Structure formats: structure tokens, C-alpha cells
Amino acid sequence: MSLRQRLAQLAGLLQEPQKVASFQRLCGVEALPSRSPAAAADRREDEGEAEVPLTGDPRRRGRQPGPPGDPQPPGSDRNQCLTKPASGGAPNGVRNGLAAELGPAKSRVAGALRRNSLTGEEGELAGVSNWPLYYLFCFGTELGNELFYITFFPLWIWNLDPLVGRRLVIIWVLVMFLGQCTKDIIRWPRPASPPVVKLEVFYNSEYSMPSTHAMSGTAIPIAMILLTYGRWQYPLTYGLILIPCWCSLVCLSRIYMGMHSILDIIAGVLYAILILAVFYPFVDLIDNFNQTYKYAPLVIIGLHLALGIFSFTLDTWSTSRGDTAVILGSGAGIAYGSHVTYNMGLLLDPSLDLLPLTRPSITVTMFGKAILRIFLGMVIVLIVRDIMKKITIPLACKIFNIPCDDVRKARQHTEVELPYRYITYGMVGFSITFLVPHIFLFIGLF
């Protein structure tokens, strides 16, 4: 057997969904019996008896009407919850208004971590016996989601080191954009379910190879150490501990959630390292260009917009196109905001850019201002995001003559999705590097 055949065989083994399911079982995640054909038949019988009041066996419930004004019908997939075990019995998981079959006595039932609001898809109910691991991996998978990014980068720019924050954003945009494009070129599906238990489905409509969570979970901690070591004073050992811990947590969380195969994770890690090796030497040059070049705004906006429009095409709709527009829009907004800030003389970088920073003495006032900056700044950013969302979606629908009565369907049109995502998150990025710092200066928080 040739080396090529051996590598292909190894890749096939690493891509098997059984490996993912085995890891999930090892971590205490089990599929509920409701996935079996017999249980499906029981569910259909239950649906026929949906209006029967709750009597007899406490494990079976009829549909419970939702609160007045609830937009979801009683049989909607949104009606699922995470339940706690009652005294003297095993827990019940409710989905579609019906009780799931009882899991093992030691397990509790967990539903989807994040519901896909655009497709209505939800993850499966599963029996979870190791709750510390469940919460640990929930945290790990959030390190690659929007909630993390929208707080992590402002934290650097407002409180820690704006220069490092801007350059982390440049690296993140490069890594995530190339990862998303590669997914839509290779077009490998997610691990099959069954046997895999899908604990998260928010990105399930996207392709699988490589894992962009693994890419960001590798690139961000490595870039943090490369950008701060020698600029800040800390032992290198701390960085060498941070990198594998951060990377391992994010990567393992994606297998635990049932979203990626082992091969997807390995490819994502190696791909991120390759991108860093090629592009990291140019990060300083890109950041300086964004701030100082006279026509940088035209290049920033035009390049990011062109990449979002012409980078790839989708054979079917998925969240990938919108996510790519979010990444490019955020990167363009932050770069443009930093250009305007620099040219207006609002310099946020420490004065000794090229020298190691001394260890500052943290006072109560300094700490209080940092907390207030994060709180107030995030409120402003979220308000900007919501305002732009409410403006751009109806406006795009009106311009391109697309019905806007169903926002979910309207957002799946390219003519609506790209302008909405790009403009909204471009303004979010611009607010992070220009609007919010000016407000901070005005009220004396800097």
C-alpha cells in the first residue's frame, strides 16, 4: 500500500461519525431512546392524543398551550426545555410539547445549545450524565461564536492595548474568511446523525471541512502571544500554557457538540498555523496602511465588499454567506474607524509602541473605569447593531422588491443578506474604534 493510500485510509478513519459518537459517549452524552423507530411511533400516537389532559403516567403529557401572543404554535420545535430531575425519579425532556422517553436514571436531559433562527432547526434532546464537561464544552464552543468576538476585541481596544486589538482583528478576518471559503470549495457534510448526537445546530447548514472554530481557536491565542510577548512583560511559559489549553478546549468542544469530525478539527488547526506563517509578517504593514495611507478607506471598503460578493457561490443557502459578510464587515468597520481615529489625532495606542510595557499598578479607579468602559461601550455597540438591523433589512427588501413580511425568508436572499450583514457589522466595527472611544473621551473615561 502506497503512502497516498495510507493517508487516504487514515483520513477516512478520522472522518468517521462513529469516532465522534464514541467521544460523546465517553464524555457522558447519550442519544435518547426517542430516536428509535418504536419511539417515533409512540410520538405519533402521542400527537394524536395531544388534547388528552395529563393523567396517569407522569411521563406523558399532552400539548401545553403557550402564553397569549406567543408567535410559535404549541407544536413548534421551540417548545423544548432543559429540565431538572424531580425527586424520586428521572428527568423528563420536553420537545414539541411532548415528553421524551426517560433516559438513564443518572442522566438529565439537555436540548440544543443554540437554535438556528433562520432555519428553525434545533438540536436533539440528549441524556447528559457529566454536567461539568457539558458546561465546560459549552463555554469552549462559545469561544468561536459572535458573543465572544463582540466582547473580546472591544476589551483589547478599549482597555488593554488597541494596537494588539486591531492586529488580532486583521488575523481573525484572514483566518475566518479563508476558512469559510475553503468550506464552500470542499463541501464536505457535517457528521451524520445518527450515530452523532447534535447538541448544537446553529451552523449545521454550513459545510464541515475545515472547522473554523478550530481555526480561530488556534490562531487567536497564538497571535496573542506573538503580538504581546516582548511588548508586555510576562513569562513565556504562561503563553505556552495558554495556547494548547485554549486550542484544545475549542477543538474538543466541536466534537462534543457533534458538529465536526476529528479530521475537520486537525485540518482546521493545521490550516490556521499555515495562514499565520504566511500572513503574520505582513500584519504590521496592513495595520499601518489602514491607519496612515490617505486612500485607505476606499481600499478597505472596496476590498472587503468585493471579497464578500465574489469570493464564492453557494449551491444551497447556508449561514456561511452571512457569517462571511459579518466577518468582512466587522473587519472593514474596525479598520476604517482606526483610520479616522488616527487622522483626527485621537491616538489610543500606548506611547511606547515598540518597547516592552512596564507592569502598571492597578488601582480601584482604574479597574472601575475599565469595567464601566466595557459595560457602557457594549450597550452602545448593541444599540447600534439593533438600529442598523431594523433599518437595513426593510430598506434592502424595498430596494430589491423582496417581500419583507417574513424576515427569516427575506434574509436568505443574497440581495438582503449581504447588505444587511455588511452594513450592520461595518457600523459595529466603526463604533468600536471610533464612536465609542470618542464618547469615552467626552465623558472622561479615558
NUZA-507112 format. One record per atom (N, C-alpha, C, O): x, y, z. Coordinates in steps of 0.2 Angstrom, whole numbers, plus 5000, padded with zeros to 4 digits. Layout:
N
XYZ;...
***
This chain:
446
500449945000;500050005000;500450065000;500950075004;500350114995;500750174995;500650225000;500150215004;501050275001;500950325006;500350365005;499950375010;500150374999;499550414997;498950374999;498450395002;498950304998;498350265000;498350265008;497750255010;498850255011;498850255019;498550325021;498150325026;498750375018;498550435021;497750445020;497350475024;497550425014;496850425012;496450375017;495950395019;496750325019;496450275023;496350305030;495850305034;496950345032;496950375039;496450435039;496050445044;496350465034;495950525033;495150495034;494750525037;495050445030;494350415031;494250395038;493650395040;494650365041;494550345048;494450405053;493950405057;494850455052;494750515056;494050555054;493850595058;493750535049;493150575047;492550535049;491950565048;492650475051;492050435053;491650465058;491950485063;490950465058;490550495063;490550455069;490350475075;490750385068;490750345074;491250365079;491150355085;491750395077;492350425081;492050475085;492150485091;491650525082;491350575086;490850555091;490850575097;490450505089;489950475094;490250445099;490050445105;490850405098;491250375104;491450425109;491450415115;491750485106;491950535110;491450565115;491450575121;490850575111;490250605115;490050555121;489950575126;490050485119;489850445125;490350445130;490150435136;490950445128;491550445133;491450505138;491650505144;491150565135;491050625139;490350625142;490250675146;489950575142;489350575145;488750595141;488250615144;488750595135;488250615131;487950555127;488350515124;487350545128;486950485125;486350505122;485950555124;486250475116;485650485112;485050455116;485050405119;484450495116;483850465120;483550415116;483550415109;483150365119;482850315115;482350345110;482050305106;482150405111;481650435107;481850435099;481450445095;482450425098;482750425091;482550355088;482650355082;482350305091;482250245088;481550245085;481150285086;481450195080;480850195076;480250185081;479650215080;480250135086;479750125090;479550185094;478950205095;480050225096;479850285100;479550335095;479150375098;479750345089;479450385084;478750375083;478350415083;478550305083;477850285083;477450305089;476950335088;477850295095;477450325101;477350395101;476850425103;477850435098;477750505097;477150525093;476750565095;477050485087;476550505083;475850485087;475350525086;475850435091;475250415094;475150475099;474550495100;475650495102;475550555107;475250615104;474850655107;475550625098;475250685094;474550685093;474150735093;474250615092;473550605090;473150615097;472550635096;473450615103;473150625109;473350685112;473350695118;473550735108;473850795111;473350835116;473650865120;472750825115;472250865119;472050825125;471650855129;472350765126;472150725132;472450765138;473050775138;472050775143;472350805149;472850755152;472850695152;473350785156;473850755160;473550705165;473250735170;473550645164;473350595169;473750535169;474150525164;473750495174;474050435174;474850445175;475050475179;475150415170;475850405169;476150485169;476050515164;476550505174;476850575174;477350585168;477550635167;477550535165;478050545160;477750565153;478050585149;477050565152;476750585146;476250645147;475850645152;476450695143;476050755144;475750765137;475950755131;475150805137;474850825131;475150895129;475550915133;475050925124;475250985122;475051035127;474451045129;475451085129;475351135134;475251195130;475751215126;474751235130;474651295126;475151345128;475251355134;475451385124;475951435126;475551495128;474951505128;475951545130;475651605133;475351645127;475551645122;474851695129;474551735124;475051775120;475451805123;474951775114;475351815110;476051785108;476451815104;476151725110;476751685108;476751675100;476251645098;477251695096;477151685089;477251615087;477051595082;477451565092;477651505090;477051455092;476751465097;476751415087;476251375089;476451325094;477051305095;475951295098;476051245103;476551185101;476851155105;476451165094;476851105092;477551125089;477851085086;477751195090;478351215087;478951185091;478951165096;479551175087;480151155089;480451195095;480951175098;480251255095;480551305100;480351285107;480651295112;479751245108;479551225114;479951165117;479651115118;480551175119;480951125122;481351165127;481451215127;481451125133;481751155138;482251105142;482251045140;482751135145;483151095149;482851085156;482651135160;482751025158;482351005164;482850985170;483350955168;482650995176;483050965181;482650905184;482050905184;483050855187;482650795189;482250805195;482450845199;481650775195;481150785200;481450735206;481750685204;481250745212;481450705217;481050635216;480450625215;481550585217;481250515217;481150495210;480950435209;481450525205;481350505198;481850535193;482150575195;481850505187;482250535182;481950595178;481350605179;482350635175;482050695172;481650675166;481750625163;481250725164;480850725158;481150785153;481250835156;481250765147;481450815142;480850835138;480550785135;480650895136;480050915133;480250945126;480650985126;480050915121;480150935114;479450935110;479150885111;479350985106;478750985103;478150975107;477550955105;478150995113;477650995118;477550925121;477050915124;477950875119;477850805121;478450785125;478950805125;478250745130;478850715134;479250665131;478950625127;479950675131;480350625129;480350565133;480150565139;480650505130;480750445134;481250465140;481650505139;481150425145;481650435151;482250405149;482350355146;482850445151;483450425150;483750385156;483350365160;484350365156;484650335162;484550375168;484450435168;484450335173;484250375180;484750425182;484650475185;485450415180;485950465182;485950525177;486350565179;485650525172;485650575167;485150625167;484550615170;485250685165;484750735164;484750755157;485250735153;484250785155;484150795148;484350865146;484150915149;484750875140;484950935138;484650945131;484650895127;484451005129;484251025122;484851055118;485351055120;484651085113;485151125108;485451185112;485151215116;486051185111;486451245114;486251315111;486051365114;486151315104;485951375100;485451345095;485651305091;484951375094;484451365089;484551405083;484751465084;484451375077;484551415071;483951455070;483451425067;483951525071;483351565070;483151575063;482651585061;483651555058;483451565051;483151505048;482751515043;483351445050;483051385048;482551355052;482151305050;482551375058;482051345063;482351275066;482051245070;482951255064;483251195066;483451195073;483751245075;483351135077;483551135083;483951065084;483851015081;484451065089;484751005091;484350955094;483850975097;484650895095;484250845098;484250845105;484750875108;483750825108;483750805116;484250755117;484250705113;484650755122;485150705124;485250695131;485050745135;485350635133;485550625140;486250645142;486650615139;486350685147;486950715149;487150685156;486750705160;487650655157;487750625164;488350665167;488450665173;488750695163;489350735165;489250805164;489450835159;488950845169;488750915168;489350955168;489351015165;489850945172;490450995172;490750995165;490951045163;490850935162;491050935155;490550975150;490851005145;489950965151;489450995147;489551075147;489551105142;489551105153;489651175154;490351195151;490451255148;490851155152;491551175150;491551175142;491851225140;491251125139;491251125132;490751175129;490851205123;490251195132;489851255130;490251315130;490151355126;490651325135;491051385136;491551385130;491651435127;491851325129;492351315124;492051335117;492451365113;491451315115;491151325109;490951395108;490951425102;490851435114;490651505113;491251545112;491251605110;491851515113;492451555111;492551565104;493051595101;492151535100;492151545092;491551575090;491451575084;491151605094;490451625092;490451705093;490951735096;489951735090;489851805090;489951845097;490251895097;489551815101;489551845108;490251855111;490451905114;490751805109;491451815112;491751865108;492151905111;491751865101;492051915097;491851985099;492352025099;491251995100;490952065101;491152095108;491052155109;491452045112;491652075118;492452075119;492752115122;492752025116;493452015116;493852065113;494252095116;493652085106;494052135103;493952205106;494452235107;493352225108;493252285111;493652285118;493952345120;493752235121;494152235128;494852255126;495152295130;495152225121;495852245119;495852315117;496352355119;495352335113;495452405110;495352465115;495652515115;494852445120;494652505125;495052495131;495152545134;495252435133;495552435140;496252405140;496652425144;496452365135;497152335136;497652365131;498152395134;497652355125;498152385120;497752385113;497752335110;497652445111;497252455105;497652425099;497352395094;498352435099;498752415093;498652335093;498652315087;498752305098;498652225098;497952205096;497852165092;497452245099;496752235097;496652235089;496352195086;496852295086;496752295079;497152245075;496852215070;497752225077;498052175073;497752105074;497852065070;497452095080;497152025081;496552025077;496351975074;496252085076;495652085071;495852065064;495552035060;496452095062;496652085055;496752005054;496551975049;497151975059;497251905059;496651865059;496551815055;496151885063;495551845063;495151855057;494851805055;495151905054;494751915047;495051875042;494751835038;495751875041;496051825037;495951755038;495751715033;496051735044;495951665045;495251645044;495051585041;494751675047;494051665046;493751665039;493351625037;493951715035;493751725028;494051665024;493651635020;494651645025;494951595021;494651525023;494551485019;494551515029;494151455032;493451445029;493351395027;493051505029;492451495026;492451485019;492051445016;492851515015;492951505008;493151435006;492851395002;493551405010;493851335009;493251285011;493251235007;492851305016;492251255017;491851255011;491651195009;491751305007;491251305002;491551284995;491251274990;492251274995;492551244990;492551164991;492451134986;492751144997;492751074998;492151044999;491950984996;491651075002;490951055003;490850985006;490450945003;491150975011;491050905015;490550915020;490450975023;490050865021;489550875025;489750865032;490250845034;489250895037;489450885044;489350805046;489050765042;489650785052;489550715054;488850695054;488350735056;488650635052;488050605051;487650595058;488050575062;487050615058;486650595064;486050565062;485650585059;485950495065;486450465070;487050435066;486950435060;487550415069;487650405076;487750465081;487750465087;487950525077;488150585081;487550615084;487050615081;487650645090;487050675093;487250755092;487750775094;486750785089;486850855088;486650905093;486050915094;487150925097;486950965103;486951035101;486651085105;487251055095;487151125093;487051115085;487351075082;486551165083;486451165075;486451235072;486251235067;486751275076;486751345073;487051355067;486851385062;487651315066;488051315060;487951255056;488351235051;487451215057;487351145054;487251155046;487351105043;486951215044;486851215037;487451235033;487451225027;488051245037;488651255033;489051195032;488851135035;489551195028;489951135027;490451125032;490451165037;490851075032;491151055038;491951065038;492251075043;492251055032;492951055032;493251115029;493051135024;493651155033;493951135039;493551175045;493051205043;493651155051;493251185057;493551255058;494151265059;493151305056;493351375058;493351395065;493751435067;492951355069;493051365076;493851345078;494151375082;494051285076;494751265077;495251315074;495751325077;495051345069;495551395066;495651455070;496151475072;495051485072;495051535077;495351525083;495751565086;495151465086;495451445092;496151425092;496451425098;496451415087;497151415086;497551475085;498051495088;497251515080;497551575078;497551635083;498051665084;497051635087;496951695091;497451685097;497851735098;497451635101;497951635106;498751635104;499151665107;498851605098;499551605095;499751685094;500251705095;499251715090;499351785088;499451825095;499851875095;499051815100;499051855106;499751855109;500051905111;500051795109;500751785112;501251815107;501651855109;501151805100;501651845096;501651915096;502151945095;501051945097;500952015097;501152045104;501352105104;501052015109;501252045116;501852025119;502152065123;502151965117;502751945120;503351995118;503452005112;503652025123;504252075121;503952145121;504252195123;503252155120;502952215121;502652225128;502652275131;502452165131;502252165138;502752125142;503152085139;502752135148;503252095152;502852035156;502452045161;502951975154;502651915157;503151855155;503451855149;503151805159;503551745157;503251715151;502651705150;503651685146;503451655140;503051585142;502651565138;503251565148;502851495150;502151505150;501751465148;501951565152;501151575153;500851575146;500351545145;501151605141;500951595134;500951525131;500451505128;501451485133;501551415131;501051375134;500851315131;500751395140;500251355143;499551375140;499051335139;499451445139;498851465136;498651435129;498051425128;499151435125;498951415118;498651345118;498151335115;498951295120;498651225120;498051225124;497551185122;497951255129;497351255133;496751285129;496251255129;496851345127;496351375123;496151335117;495551315115;496651315113;496551275107;496251205108;495751195105;496451175113;496151105115;495451115117;494951075115;495251165121;494551175123;494151185118;493551155117;494251235113;493851245107;493751185103;493251175101;494351155101;494351095096;493851045099;493451015096;494051025105;493650965108;492950985109;492450935109;492751045110;492051065111;491651055105;491051035105;491951065099;491651055092;491450975091;490950965088;491950935093;491750865093;491250845098;490750805096;491250875104;490750855109;490050875107;489650845108;490050935103;489350965101;489150925095;488550935093;489550885092;489350845086;489350875080;489050855075;489750935079;489750975073;490350965069;490350985063;490850925071;491450915067;491750845068;491750825074;492050825063;492450755064;493150775066;493350835066;493550725068;494150735070;494650765065;495050805066;494450745059;494850765053;494750835052;495250875050;494150865053;493950935052;494350975057;494651025055;494450955063;494750985068;495550995067;495851045067;495850935065;496550935063;496750975057;497151015058;496250975052;496351015046;496351095048;496751135046;495851105053;495751175055;496351205058;496551265057;496651165063;497251185067;497851195062;498151245062;497951145058;498551155053;498451215048;498951245046;497851225046;497751275041;497851345044;498151385041;497651355051;497751415054;498451425055;498651485054;498851375057;499551385058;499851405051;500351445051;499651375045;499951395039;499751465037;500151505035;499151485038;498951555037;499351605041;499551655039;499451585047;499851635052;500551635049;500851695049;500851585047;501551585045;501651625038;502151655037;501151625034;501151665028;501051735029;501351775026;500551755033;500251825033;500451865039;500451925039;500751825045;500951865051;501451915049;501451975052;501951905045;502451955044;502152015041;502552075041;501552015038;501352075035;500752115039;500552165037;500652085045;500152115049;500352185051;499852235051;500952205053;501152275055;501052315049;500752375049;501252295043;501152335037;500452355035;500252405034;500052305036;499252315035;498952365040;498652405038;499152355046;498852395051;499152475050;498752515050;499752475048;500052545047;499752575041;499552635040;499552535036;499252555030;498552585031;498352635029;498152545035;497552565037;497452625041;496952665040;497952645045;497952705049;498252765045;497952815045;498752755041;499152815038;499052825031;499052885029;498852785027;498852795020;498152835018;497652825021;498252885014;497752935013;497152905010;496552925012;497252855005;496652825002;496452755005;496152715002;496652745011;496552685014;495752665015;495552615014;495352715016;494652705017;494352675011;493952625011;494552695005;494252674998;494552594997;494152554995;495152584999;495452514998;495052475003;494952415001;495052495009;494752455015;494052435013;493852375013;493552485011;492852465010;492852425003;492452375003;493152444998;493152414992;493352344992;493052294989;493952334995;494252264996;493752214999;493652164997;493552235005;493152195009;492452185006;492152125006;492152235003;491552225000;491652174994;491152124993;492152184990;492252134984;492352064986;492152014983;492752054991;492851984994;492251954996;492051894995;491751994999;491151965001;490651944995;490251904996;490751984990;490251974984;490551914980;490151874977;491151914978;491451874973;491851814976;492151774972;491951804982;492351754985;492151684983;492551644981;491551674984;491251604982;490551604981;490151654983;490251554978;489551544977;489251484981;489651444982;488651484983;488351434987;487851394982;487451424978;487951324982;487451284979;486751284982;486251274979;486751284989;486151294993;486251344998;486851365000;485751375001;485851435006;486151405012;485951345014;486551435015;486851415022;486951485026;486951535023;487151475032;487351535036;488051555034;488251605036;488451515030;489151535028;489151605025;489651645027;488751615020;488751685017;488651745021;489051795021;488151735026;488051795031;488651795036;488851855037;488951745038;489451745043;490051775039;490451815043;490151765033;490751795030;490651865029;491151905030;490051885028;489951965027;489951995034;490252055034;489851955039;489951985046;490651995047;490852045050;491051945046;491751945047;492052005043;492452045046;491952015036;492252065032;491952135034;492352185034;491352135036;491052205038;491352225044;491552285045;491452185049;491752205055;492452225054;492652275057;492852185050;493552205049;493552265046;494052305047;493152285041;493152345037;493052405042;493352455042;492452395046;492252445051;492852465056;492952525057;493152415058;493652425063;494252465060;494552505063;494452435054;495052465050;494852545048;495252585049;494252555046;494052625044;494052665050;494252725050;493752645056;493752685062;494452695064;494552755067;494852655064;495552665066;495852715062;496252755064;495752715055;496052765051;495752835053;496152885053;495152845054;494852905055;495052935062;495252995063;495152885067;495352905074;496052935073;496252985077;496452895070;497252915069;497252985066;497653025068;496852995060;496953055057;496653115060;496753175059;496253105065;495953155069;496353175076;496153215080;496853135076;497353145082;497153115088;497453125094;496653065088;496453035094;496852965094;496652915092;497452975097;497952915097;497752875104;497852895109;497552815103;497452765108;497952725110;497952695116;498452715106;499052665107;499452695113;499552755113;499752655117;500252675122;500852715118;501052695112;501152765122;501652805118;502252765117;502652775112;502452715120;503052675119;502852605115;502852555118;502652615109;502452565105;502952505104;502752445103;503552525103;504052475101;504452445107;504952415106;504252465113;504652445119;504152405124;503552415124;504452365128;504052325132;503752375137;504052415140;503052365139;502752405143;502852385150;502952325152;502952435154;503052415162;502452395165;501852405162;502552355170;501952325173;501552385177;501852405182;500952405175;500652465179;500352445186;500252385187;500352485190;499952475197;499252485196;499052545194;498852435197;498152435196;497852465202;497852435207;497452525201;497052555206;496352535206;496152515201;495952555211;495252545211;494952585206;494452565202;495152655205;494952695200;495052665193;494552675189;495652645192;495752615185;495352555183;495052555178;495252515188;494852455187;494152475186;493752445182;493852515190;493152545189;493052575183;492552555179;493552615180;493452645173;493452585168;493052595163;493852535169;493952485164;493252445164;492952435158;492952435169;492352395169;491752445166;491352415163;491752505168;491252555165;491352555158;490852565154;491952565155;492052565148;491752505145;491452515139;491852445147;491552385144;490852385144;490552375139;490552405150;489852405151;489552455146;489052435142;489752515147;489452575143;489552565135;489152575131;490152545134;490352535127;489952475123;489752485118;489852425127;489452365124;488752385123;488352365118;488452425128;487752455127;487752495121;487252485117;488252535119;488152575113;488252535107;487852545102;488752485107;488852445101;488152405100;487952395094;487852375105;487252335104;486652385101;486252355097;486652445104;486152485101;486252505094;485752505090;486852515092;487052525085;486852475081;486552475075;487052415083;486852345079;486152345078;485952325073;485752355083;485052345083;484652395078;484252385074;484952455079;484652515075;484852495067;484352505063;485452475066;485652465059;485252405056;485052405050;485152355060;484752295058;484052315056;483752295051;483752355060;483052375059;482952425053;482452425049;483552455051;483552505045;483752465039;483352475034;484252425039;484552395033;484052335030;484052335024;483752295034;483352245031;482752265027;482652255022;482352315030;481752335026;481952385020;481652375015;482552415021;482752455016;483052415010;482852425004;483352365011;483652315006;483052285003;483052274997;482552265007;481952225004;481552274999;481352254994;481552345001;481152394997;481552404990;481252404985;482252404991;482652424985;482552364980;482552374974;482652304982;482652244978;481952214977;481952154974;481452244980;480752224979;480652154981;480452104978;480952134987;480852074990;480352074996;480452125000;479852034997;479352035002;479752035009;480151995010;479452075013;479852085020;479352065025;479552075031;478752035024;478352015029;478651955033;478451945039;479051915030;479351855033;480151875033;480451865028;480351905039;481051925039;481551865038;482051875035;481351805041;481851745040;481951735033;482551715031;481451735029;481551715022;481851775018;482251765013;481651835020;481951895017;482751895018;483151905013;482951875023;483651875025;484051815021;484651825021;483751775018;484051715015;484251745007;484551705004;483951795005;484051824999;484751864999;484951895004;485151844994;485851874994;485751954994;486151984997;485251984990;485252054990;485052084996;485152144997;484752045001;484652075008;485152055013;485352095017;485351995012;485851965017;486552005017;486752025022;486852015011;487452045011;487452115013;487852135017;487052155011;486952225013;486852235020;487152275024;486352195023;486152195030;486752175034;486952215039;487152125033;487652105037;488252145036;488552165041;488452165030;489052205029;488952275032;489352305036;488352305031;488252375033;488252375041;488552415045;487852335044;487652325051;488352315055;488452355059;488752265053;489352245057;489852295055;490352305058;489852325049;490352385047;490252435052;490752465055;489652455054;489452505058;489652485066;489952525070;489552425067;489852395074;490552405074;490752435080;490952385069;491652395070;491852465070;492352485074;491552505066;491752585066;491552615073;491952655075;491052585076;490852615083;491452595088;491552625093;491652535087;492152505092;492852545092;493052565097;493052565086;493652605085;493552685085;494052715085;492952705084;492952775083;492352805087;492552855092;491752785087;491252815090;491252805098;491252855102;491352745100;491452735107;492052765111;491952805116;492652765108;493152805111;493052875111;493252905116;492752905106;492552975107;492052995112;492153045116;491652945113;491152955119;491552955126;491352985130;491952905126;492352895132;492752955133;492852985139;493052985128;493453045129;493053105132;493253145136;492453105129;491953165130;491753165138;491653215141;491653105140;491353095147;491953085152;491853075158;492553075150;493153075154;493353005157;493552995162;493152955152;493352885154;494052865152;494252805153;494352905148;495052885146;495552935150;496152925149;
***
